[in-house]
Amino acid sequence: LSEFRLSKMPKGKSLNLLFVGRYQQRKKIERLFQIAAELEYVQIRLVGPGMKNIKLPENLNITNRVEIFNGVRGEGLNQHFDWAHIVVNPGHLGLLVLNAARHNKAIVFDKRSDHAPEVEVAYNSHQPYIDFSNLREAKSFFNSLLGNTQALSSWANDLQLYAKKEYTIEHMVETHMNVFNIVSSGVKK
């Protein structure tokens, strides 16, 4: 519980999108480049191991709005989450949803990709999901967010509250202890 924090909501006329994780094909990070090319107010940060291997498409003219950082851990991530309005996951979703919750940021994820079990945290906390392969849908969604800090804060708070309740070490220990007590007492349920 002590690892959860409140991060800042950035000011300004941009919409800052953050992706944190390893650079892998299944995460479909390249989908973000077309969004940045179409929406000039979008700024993107990609943070994680292997990100420096990404080659931005020269024909999209987005190099001044996409920042790439190699792997950062622990408190080093705070500055990136504080910079972001929303966390984006254009492909396979996994632990990033819990990192977003830890930093009190909403996350938007792809509704057409396969996901790890952590997707349940996003579903159960009512995080937005879109078809990142549908540029029109993605543009409409991000247009609706520009300056809409109320929606962003509401999603972020819902995600963090759900994660604090269901995905902490304290809750996991309590749940496991209950199972061990049931098994050791021989009671069937």
DALINMO-V100399 format. One record per residue. N is the residue number from 0. RES is the residue in one small letter. SS is DSSP state (h for helix, s for strand, l for the rest). PSI is psi in radians with two decimals (* if undefined). D_CENTER is the distance of its C-alpha to the mean C-alpha in whole Angstrom. Layout:
BEGIN
[[N | RES | SS | PSI | D_CENTER] [N | RES | SS | PSI | D_CENTER]]
END
This chain:
BEGIN
[[0 | l | l | -0.58 | 19] [1 | s | l | -0.26 | 20] [2 | e | l | -0.24 | 17] [3 | f | l | 2.51 | 15] [4 | r | l | 2.86 | 15] [5 | l | l | 2.18 | 15] [6 | s | l | 2.99 | 14] [7 | k | l | 2.63 | 15] [8 | m | l | 2.05 | 15] [9 | p | l | 2.64 | 16] [10 | k | l | 2.94 | 19] [11 | g | l | -3.10 | 21] [12 | k | l | 0.29 | 21] [13 | s | l | 2.96 | 18] [14 | l | s | 1.97 | 14] [15 | n | s | 2.05 | 12] [16 | l | s | 2.29 | 9] [17 | l | s | 2.32 | 7] [18 | f | s | 2.28 | 6] [19 | v | s | 2.23 | 7] [20 | g | l | -3.13 | 10] [21 | r | l | 2.60 | 13] [22 | y | l | 1.91 | 14] [23 | q | l | 2.56 | 16] [24 | q | h | -0.71 | 17] [25 | r | h | -0.26 | 15] [26 | k | h | -0.20 | 12] [27 | k | l | 0.74 | 14] [28 | i | l | -0.53 | 12] [29 | e | l | -0.41 | 16] [30 | r | h | -0.48 | 15] [31 | l | h | -0.46 | 13] [32 | f | h | -0.72 | 17] [33 | q | h | -0.63 | 19] [34 | i | h | -0.78 | 16] [35 | a | h | -0.66 | 17] [36 | a | h | -0.61 | 21] [37 | e | h | -0.51 | 21] [38 | l | l | 1.75 | 20] [39 | e | l | -0.31 | 21] [40 | y | l | -0.10 | 19] [41 | v | s | 2.27 | 16] [42 | q | s | 2.45 | 15] [43 | i | s | 2.41 | 13] [44 | r | s | 2.30 | 12] [45 | l | s | 2.12 | 11] [46 | v | s | 2.14 | 12] [47 | g | l | 2.93 | 13] [48 | p | l | 2.33 | 16] [49 | g | l | -0.11 | 18] [50 | m | h | -0.54 | 16] [51 | k | h | -0.23 | 20] [52 | n | h | -0.15 | 21] [53 | i | l | 2.33 | 19] [54 | k | l | 2.02 | 22] [55 | l | l | 2.40 | 21] [56 | p | l | 2.13 | 23] [57 | e | h | -0.54 | 26] [58 | n | h | -0.20 | 27] [59 | l | h | -0.24 | 24] [60 | n | l | 0.94 | 25] [61 | i | l | 0.08 | 21] [62 | t | l | -0.49 | 22] [63 | n | l | -0.07 | 22] [64 | r | l | 0.09 | 19] [65 | v | s | 2.08 | 17] [66 | e | s | 2.44 | 17] [67 | i | s | 2.27 | 16] [68 | f | s | 2.38 | 16] [69 | n | l | 3.12 | 17] [70 | g | l | 2.33 | 16] [71 | v | l | 2.50 | 15] [72 | r | l | 2.88 | 15] [73 | g | h | -2.35 | 16] [74 | e | h | -0.29 | 17] [75 | g | h | -0.39 | 16] [76 | l | h | -0.38 | 13] [77 | n | h | -0.80 | 14] [78 | q | h | -0.60 | 15] [79 | h | h | -0.75 | 12] [80 | f | h | -0.62 | 10] [81 | d | h | -0.57 | 13] [82 | w | h | -0.54 | 13] [83 | a | l | 2.55 | 10] [84 | h | l | -0.69 | 10] [85 | i | s | 2.59 | 7] [86 | v | s | 2.42 | 4] [87 | v | s | 2.51 | 5] [88 | n | s | 1.58 | 6] [89 | p | l | 0.00 | 10] [90 | g | l | -2.39 | 11] [91 | h | l | 2.13 | 11] [92 | l | l | 2.40 | 8] [93 | g | l | -2.21 | 9] [94 | l | l | -0.25 | 9] [95 | l | h | -0.56 | 5] [96 | v | h | -0.63 | 5] [97 | l | h | -0.55 | 8] [98 | n | h | -0.71 | 7] [99 | a | h | -0.76 | 5] [100 | a | h | -0.75 | 8] [101 | r | h | -0.64 | 10] [102 | h | l | 0.13 | 10] [103 | n | l | 0.90 | 10] [104 | k | l | 2.47 | 7] [105 | a | l | 2.76 | 7] [106 | i | s | 2.36 | 4] [107 | v | s | 2.35 | 6] [108 | f | s | 2.89 | 7] [109 | d | s | 2.25 | 11] [110 | k | l | -0.09 | 14] [111 | r | l | 0.00 | 16] [112 | s | l | 2.77 | 15] [113 | d | l | 2.55 | 15] [114 | h | l | 2.78 | 13] [115 | a | l | 2.94 | 13] [116 | p | l | -0.41 | 15] [117 | e | l | -0.24 | 11] [118 | v | h | -0.45 | 11] [119 | e | h | -0.57 | 13] [120 | v | h | -0.74 | 11] [121 | a | h | -0.81 | 9] [122 | y | h | -0.85 | 13] [123 | n | h | -0.34 | 15] [124 | s | l | 0.18 | 13] [125 | h | l | 0.76 | 13] [126 | q | l | 2.62 | 10] [127 | p | l | 2.55 | 11] [128 | y | s | 2.45 | 11] [129 | i | s | 2.96 | 13] [130 | d | l | 1.72 | 15] [131 | f | l | -0.32 | 14] [132 | s | l | -0.21 | 17] [133 | n | l | 1.71 | 19] [134 | l | h | -0.65 | 19] [135 | r | h | -0.78 | 21] [136 | e | h | -0.76 | 18] [137 | a | h | -0.80 | 15] [138 | k | h | -0.75 | 18] [139 | s | h | -0.76 | 19] [140 | f | h | -0.88 | 15] [141 | f | h | -0.58 | 15] [142 | n | h | -0.68 | 18] [143 | s | h | -0.35 | 18] [144 | l | h | -0.38 | 15] [145 | l | l | 2.01 | 17] [146 | g | l | 0.04 | 19] [147 | n | l | 1.15 | 17] [148 | t | h | -0.39 | 16] [149 | q | h | -0.84 | 18] [150 | a | h | -0.77 | 15] [151 | l | h | -0.78 | 12] [152 | s | h | -0.68 | 14] [153 | s | h | -0.85 | 15] [154 | w | h | -0.76 | 11] [155 | a | h | -0.80 | 10] [156 | n | h | -0.71 | 13] [157 | d | h | -0.75 | 13] [158 | l | h | -0.81 | 10] [159 | q | h | -0.73 | 12] [160 | l | h | -0.75 | 15] [161 | y | h | -0.78 | 15] [162 | a | h | -0.68 | 13] [163 | k | h | -0.60 | 16] [164 | k | h | -0.70 | 18] [165 | e | h | -0.32 | 18] [166 | y | l | 0.92 | 16] [167 | t | l | 2.80 | 18] [168 | i | h | -0.73 | 20] [169 | e | h | -0.78 | 23] [170 | h | h | -0.71 | 22] [171 | m | h | -0.75 | 22] [172 | v | h | -0.79 | 25] [173 | e | h | -0.78 | 27] [174 | t | h | -0.81 | 26] [175 | h | h | -0.68 | 28] [176 | m | h | -0.68 | 31] [177 | n | h | -0.76 | 31] [178 | v | h | -0.81 | 31] [179 | f | h | -0.71 | 34] [180 | n | h | -0.71 | 36] [181 | i | h | -0.82 | 36] [182 | v | h | -0.77 | 37] [183 | s | h | -0.44 | 39] [184 | s | h | -0.16 | 41] [185 | g | l | 0.15 | 42] [186 | v | l | 2.32 | 41] [187 | k | l | 2.42 | 39] [188 | k | l | * | 37]]
END
